[in-house]
Amino acid sequence: MPHKQKISNGLLISLIVLENLFLYVFFKNDILSTGKNAIGLFISSFLFGFVLIYKFYNSIALEPVKIPANKNLVSYVAILAAVGGMVALGVQYSSFFPKATILHSTSDIIPCIQIACRRLLSGQYPYKVITDFGYDQTPNYFPMHWMPYSIAEALHIDYRWVSYGAWCIAATWLCIRSSRIPSAGFRAMIPLFVFASFYVMQSNDISILEITVELLISSYYMMLIVSLNQPSGIFQGIIISFCMLSRFSIVLWLQLYSFILVATNNRKQLYTAVITAVIMVVALYVIPFWSKDWGILMRGFKYYDQGTYAEWVHLNRFGQPLHLFRGTGFAYYFYTRFANLDIMARIKLLQRTQLISSLLITTFMGVWFWYKKEKIDHKIFMLSSFKIYLALFLFLIQVPYGYLMCVGNFVSIAIFCEQARYRLVAKTS
């Protein structure tokens, strides 16, 4: 058992390191080509979930015991160091953000969010067509993607502080939870690991901070991982609703989440989570926005297709779609290998492939769990299955923006933090 744990922990750490290298180093420094880097990123991300299953399979996972304060000094020092690093970066960003001007010509993500927030605070309907950029743009962001930035608009501060602040809250929470990890080495390493991964991202792809809001989405998914490792259906329902109302990535996995809770006789937790999530969606989206214009959802999806098409014909100096050939997804393969189809047909083929693959992998994992549920803790399997699903979903996304992939990386780190909290005991039979 100790030997298996050491191998598993070593592999999990190595896979997180590889994820960071594929995301921020190998392709950006011309070490790997688009295809090799994309496949490497997928494999390192995809295998992470399977290694986690291997580690906990046929073992009893025990909740962590309380660690005496006099034996926990090293983890407190590590937490303070990580939080200190976040504060130091915050001081740095106080001068960086004003210089990094937000322009819709560079990226329309934050400008669109600004318009939605200003409309909301002035009593206007946020989902009206945007005409500020010289063309008609259909708002297609769900409320938890843009509404938190109303705080920044009301306080007249840079919107990017909301993204960074949300990530810091989620990361600090993970660091504090790591103080109960049985292993003293992990208690010291994990807070520094969380901060180091952020620093690698910031050092190699500052655009994630500069022109996107993906840190906010990452914070939702990091909190989702924590929620899955707890028994509270209300907490899970709230975080699931945040994820659903920011990006739709989670939707196809929720069938597996529901099946796991039913299969393990946790129906009360499931019903509580579902009711909570429904209430949140109705309160945050249906009543205030959707009910005022039932067509906004479908128009948003149609505009997403238009935006995808625009990226597939947005060529770099080599005559290739810029965001398809950046080493982060499999869309480049569909672009090059199905040249006999027109652009929209290739996009639709990739969409169907993503949908079918996502449904197949969740179904396969559900069947496997049904027969093996006595051999693995259901909370661990939820963490593993979500990582496996998300890796495949992102690999087959139609426009594999680099900033989307950072979410998967922070999910890996959050899962590693949560799984390290368990003590393993081998089953005797």
LINPESUL-V327745 format. One record per backbone hydrogen bond with DSSP energy under -0.5 kcal/mol. NH is the residue of the N-H (numbers start at 0). CO is the residue of the C=O. E is the energy in kcal/mol with one decimal. If there is no record, write none. Layout:
<<NH CO E> <NH CO E>>
This chain:
<<4 0 -2.3> <5 1 -2.3> <6 2 -2.2> <7 3 -2.5> <8 4 -3.0> <9 5 -2.3> <10 6 -2.3> <11 7 -2.7> <12 8 -2.4> <13 9 -2.3> <14 10 -2.6> <15 11 -1.9> <16 12 -2.3> <17 13 -2.5> <18 14 -2.5> <19 15 -2.1> <20 16 -2.2> <21 17 -3.1> <22 18 -2.2> <23 19 -2.6> <24 20 -2.3> <25 20 -2.5> <28 24 -1.8> <29 26 -2.0> <30 25 -2.9> <31 25 -1.1> <36 32 -2.5> <37 33 -2.5> <38 34 -2.5> <39 35 -2.3> <40 36 -2.6> <41 37 -2.2> <42 38 -2.8> <43 39 -2.4> <44 40 -1.9> <45 41 -3.4> <46 42 -2.8> <47 43 -0.8> <48 44 -0.7> <48 45 -0.6> <49 45 -0.9> <50 46 -2.8> <51 47 -1.8> <52 48 -1.7> <53 49 -2.4> <54 50 -2.4> <55 51 -1.7> <56 52 -1.6> <57 374 -3.2> <58 55 -1.4> <58 374 -0.8> <59 424 -3.5> <60 58 -0.6> <61 59 -0.7> <61 422 -3.3> <70 67 -1.8> <71 68 -1.5> <75 71 -1.7> <76 72 -2.3> <77 73 -1.9> <78 74 -2.5> <79 75 -2.6> <80 76 -2.2> <81 77 -2.4> <82 78 -2.9> <83 79 -2.5> <84 80 -2.0> <85 81 -2.0> <86 82 -2.3> <87 83 -2.4> <88 84 -2.4> <89 85 -2.2> <90 86 -2.2> <91 87 -1.9> <92 88 -2.9> <93 89 -1.2> <94 90 -0.5> <94 91 -1.3> <95 91 -1.4> <96 92 -2.8> <98 94 -0.8> <98 95 -0.5> <99 95 -1.9> <100 98 -1.6> <102 100 -0.7> <105 102 -1.0> <106 102 -2.2> <109 210 -0.5> <111 107 -2.1> <112 108 -1.7> <113 109 -2.7> <114 110 -2.0> <115 111 -2.1> <116 112 -2.5> <117 113 -2.5> <118 114 -2.3> <119 115 -2.3> <120 116 -2.6> <121 117 -1.3> <122 119 -1.3> <123 118 -2.9> <125 123 -0.6> <127 124 -1.3> <129 136 -3.2> <130 128 -0.5> <132 134 -0.5> <133 130 -1.3> <136 129 -2.3> <138 136 -0.6> <141 245 -0.5> <143 244 -1.4> <144 141 -2.0> <144 244 -0.7> <145 141 -0.8> <145 142 -1.0> <146 142 -3.8> <148 145 -1.4> <149 146 -2.3> <150 147 -1.4> <152 148 -2.1> <153 149 -2.7> <154 150 -2.1> <155 151 -0.9> <156 151 -2.3> <160 157 -1.8> <161 158 -1.4> <162 158 -1.0> <163 159 -2.4> <164 160 -2.8> <165 161 -2.5> <166 162 -2.2> <167 163 -2.5> <168 164 -2.2> <169 165 -2.3> <170 166 -3.1> <171 167 -2.8> <172 168 -2.1> <173 169 -2.1> <174 170 -2.4> <175 171 -2.6> <176 172 -2.4> <177 173 -1.7> <178 175 -1.4> <179 176 -1.6> <180 177 -1.8> <186 182 -2.2> <187 183 -1.6> <188 184 -2.2> <189 185 -2.7> <191 187 -0.6> <192 188 -2.5> <193 189 -2.7> <194 190 -1.8> <195 191 -2.7> <196 192 -2.2> <197 193 -1.5> <198 194 -2.4> <199 195 -2.4> <200 196 -1.9> <201 197 -3.0> <202 198 -2.4> <203 199 -1.5> <204 200 -2.7> <207 204 -1.6> <208 205 -1.0> <209 205 -2.3> <210 206 -2.7> <211 206 -0.7> <215 212 -1.2> <216 212 -1.1> <217 213 -2.8> <218 214 -2.0> <219 215 -1.8> <220 216 -2.1> <221 217 -2.5> <222 218 -2.2> <223 219 -2.0> <224 220 -1.9> <225 221 -1.6> <226 222 -2.5> <227 223 -2.3> <228 224 -0.7> <228 225 -0.8> <229 226 -1.7> <232 230 -0.6> <235 231 -2.0> <236 232 -2.6> <237 233 -2.3> <238 234 -2.3> <239 235 -2.9> <240 236 -2.1> <241 237 -1.9> <242 238 -2.3> <243 239 -2.7> <244 240 -2.3> <245 242 -1.2> <245 246 -0.5> <246 242 -2.1> <249 246 -0.5> <250 247 -1.5> <252 249 -1.3> <253 249 -1.0> <253 250 -0.9> <255 252 -0.9> <256 252 -2.0> <257 253 -2.4> <258 254 -2.1> <259 255 -2.7> <260 256 -1.8> <261 257 -2.1> <262 258 -3.1> <263 259 -1.3> <264 261 -1.7> <265 260 -3.5> <269 265 -2.0> <270 266 -3.2> <271 267 -2.4> <272 268 -2.3> <273 269 -3.0> <274 270 -2.7> <275 271 -2.4> <276 272 -2.8> <277 273 -2.8> <278 274 -2.5> <279 275 -2.4> <280 276 -2.6> <281 277 -2.8> <282 278 -2.6> <283 279 -2.7> <284 280 -2.2> <285 280 -1.9> <286 281 -2.8> <288 284 -1.7> <289 284 -2.7> <290 285 -3.3> <291 288 -1.0> <292 288 -0.5> <292 289 -1.5> <295 292 -1.8> <298 294 -2.3> <299 295 -2.0> <300 296 -2.0> <301 297 -2.3> <302 298 -2.4> <303 299 -1.9> <304 300 -1.7> <305 301 -1.9> <306 302 -2.8> <307 303 -2.4> <308 304 -2.5> <309 305 -2.3> <310 306 -1.8> <311 307 -1.9> <312 308 -1.1> <313 310 -0.7> <314 312 -1.1> <315 319 -3.4> <318 315 -2.0> <321 313 -3.0> <323 320 -1.1> <324 320 -1.2> <329 394 -2.9> <331 323 -0.5> <332 329 -1.0> <333 329 -1.1> <334 330 -2.0> <335 331 -2.1> <336 332 -3.1> <337 333 -1.0> <338 335 -0.7> <340 337 -2.1> <345 341 -2.1> <346 342 -2.2> <347 343 -2.4> <348 344 -2.0> <349 345 -2.1> <350 346 -2.5> <351 347 -2.5> <352 348 -2.2> <353 349 -2.6> <354 350 -2.4> <355 351 -2.9> <356 352 -2.6> <357 353 -2.4> <358 354 -2.3> <359 355 -2.5> <360 356 -2.6> <361 357 -2.0> <362 358 -2.1> <363 359 -2.9> <364 360 -2.3> <365 361 -1.9> <366 362 -2.5> <367 363 -2.6> <368 364 -2.4> <369 365 -2.0> <370 366 -1.4> <371 367 -1.5> <372 368 -1.3> <374 371 -2.4> <375 372 -0.5> <380 376 -2.1> <381 377 -2.0> <382 378 -2.0> <383 379 -2.6> <384 380 -3.1> <385 381 -2.1> <386 382 -1.9> <387 383 -2.3> <388 384 -2.6> <389 385 -2.9> <390 386 -2.2> <391 387 -1.8> <392 388 -2.8> <393 389 -2.7> <394 390 -1.8> <395 391 -1.6> <396 393 -1.2> <400 398 -2.4> <403 400 -0.8> <404 400 -1.0> <405 401 -0.8> <406 403 -1.1> <407 403 -0.6> <408 404 -1.4> <409 405 -2.2> <410 406 -2.1> <411 407 -1.9> <412 408 -1.9> <413 409 -2.4> <414 410 -2.6> <415 411 -2.5> <416 412 -2.4> <417 413 -2.3> <418 414 -3.0> <419 415 -1.6> <420 417 -1.2> <421 418 -1.4> <422 61 -2.1> <424 59 -2.0> <426 57 -1.2>>
